[in-house]
Amino acid sequence: MADPASLRVAIITISDSVSAGKTEDKSGPAVKARCRELGWEIKSTLVVADDPPSIREQLRELADSGRIDLILTTGGTGLSPRDSTPEATIAVADKMVPGFAEEMRRKGMEKMPRAILSRAVAAIRHKCLILNLPGSPKGAVESLDAVASLLPHSIAIIHGARHD
């Protein structure tokens, strides 16, 4: 990665209703717009059903491609029976990075006490950081903003840069 400020990002919207064409994807485009404002390069956007094998397959494929620095998932982090994004992320992870999800929940609770119910996680697979965001457009962008300033440095470290 030549420029740590220009992250190569993939966004995965995880939703049964969006994948079935029953509802419009609003969180994926909101996250994409925010990433562009941050100067990050969007390499891929896709929609996957709340199906653990499908989520794991997409995470593996993107992380293992070598062309993505950061995978942002949106959706599937709540308490409903079909929400399985954190479990799928953990299943493909080499290392967990709990501080990101902790900070997203902490900042989220300042505006929405129910943010504590998020089960989002952050993990590393190979040289790629995977970050789970909530499914609501506002929650997804606010969660991303809670940690966005830390992501370029984190990716640089994952790619082998020294801690400063």
Secondary structure, 3 states (H helix, E strand, C coil): CCCCCCCEEEEEEECHHHHCCCCCCCHHHHHHHHHHHCCCEEEEEEEECCCHHHHHHHHHHHHHCCCCCEEEEECCCCCCCCCCHHHHHHHHCCEECHHHHHHHHHHHHHHCHHHHHCCCCEEEECCEEEEEECCCHHHHHHHHHHHHHHHHHHHHHHCCCCCC
